């Protein structure tokens, strides 16, 4: 019984840790957009990483246009990923700065 309780506690703590990691990986613009959302206080209190991921996904695909042209923005995000490539003598830091 004790093993069962311990294994149920671990996934929840992993999700809580993931919330902190996701917020640390966001740039300042994304952080300000996420923190300005109406339900951010509840997300922060619960450390709900799944809601945070959903909010980030919505902000990325809507490109700050408040859900206008979501399909277009999603398609353009995928197209820009397809055109990413690393030149022959380009370092990893130069590639990531593109």
DAHUBEL-V63339 format. One record per pair of residues at least 6 apart in sequence whose ideal C-beta (glycine too) atoms are under 8 Angstrom apart, sorted by the first residue. I is the first residue (numbers start at 1). J is the second residue. Records with the same first field share a line. If there is no record, write none. Layout:
I=J + J
This chain:
15=47 + 48 + 49 + 50
16=47 + 49
18=49
19=43 + 47 + 48 + 49 + 52
20=47
22=49 + 52 + 53 + 56
23=31 + 34 + 52
26=34 + 56
30=56 + 59
33=59 + 64
34=40 + 52 + 55 + 56 + 59
37=43 + 55
39=51
40=55
42=48
43=51 + 52 + 55
58=67
60=77
61=70 + 73 + 74 + 77
62=68 + 70 + 73
63=73
65=73
84=98
86=92 + 95
87=95
